[in-house]
Amino acid sequence: MSRKVRTLTSDYLYKLVKEEKEKYEKDVKAAAAATREVDADGFADTLEKEVDHLAVLKIKEAQAKIALKRIQEQKTAARRRIKKLKS
C-alpha cells in the first residue's frame, strides 16, 4: 500500500490546524448541548460520588501496578532461568 507523501509547508500546516480547531469547536458545542443542568443541592451529591469513585479508582490503579510489578519480576526471573539453561 503506497501512501502519498506531503510536504509540510506553513500553509498546509495552517490548514490542518484550522481544520482540527473547527472539529474541536464542533465537539465542544455538541457536548455543551448534551449537558444537563443540575440543581446546586443535587450537584453536591454528584460531586461527592465522583470524588469517591476517583478514590476507588486510585486504589485499583495502585493494586494493578503492584500486580504488574510482580508479573514483570516473574518474567525477568524466567528469562534468567532460560538464559542459564541455554548456557
N, C-alpha and C positions, 0 to 999 in steps of 0.2 A: 504494500500500500504506500503510495508516494504522497507526501504532504507538500502543499505549496508553501514555500518559504517566503516570508515577507520581511522586508527591511523595516526596522523600527525608526521611522522618521518622526520628527516632532509633530507634524500634522497628524500622522496616523495614531501616534500615542495620545494626542489631544482628543482625537475622535473616540478612541477606546475608552478613555477616562470619562468622557461626556456620556457615552452610552451606558457605562456602568453606573454613573451617577443617576441617570434617568431611571434605570431599573431599580436602584436602591430607593429612590424617592417614591416610585410606584408601590414598592413593598411596604414602605413606612405608611403611606396613605391607606393601603389596604388593611394593615394591622391596626391603624387608628380607627378605621371604620368598623372593624370587627370587635373592638374593645368595648366591653360593657362597663357601665358606671356602677359603683358600689357605694352604698351609704358609708359614712365615716365609722359608724359602730360596727358594721359588717367588715370593713376593711381591716380593723384591728385584729379580728379573729383570723382573717385570711392571712395577714402578715405573720401572725404568730404561728400559724400552721406551716407556712413556708419556711420560717426560721427553724422550726422543729424538724422539718423534712431535710433541710440543709444539714443540720447536726447529725441526723441519722446517716445521710449520705457520706459525710466526712468519716464517720466511724466505719462504714462499709468500705470506703476507699482505703483506710488505714489497714483493715483486715486483708483486703486484696493485695496491698503492697507487701505485707508480711508473707502471704502465701506465694506471691510471685518471687520474693527473695529466696524462699525455701526451694522453690522449683529450680531457680537459677543455680543455687548451690548444688542441688542434686544433679543437674545437667553437667556442671563443672566437674563434680566428682566422677560421674560416669565417663566423661571424656578422658579424665586422668587414668581411670582403670583401663579403658580401651587402649590408650596410648601405651600404658605399662604392659598390657598383654601383647601388643604388637611388637614390642622391642625385646 
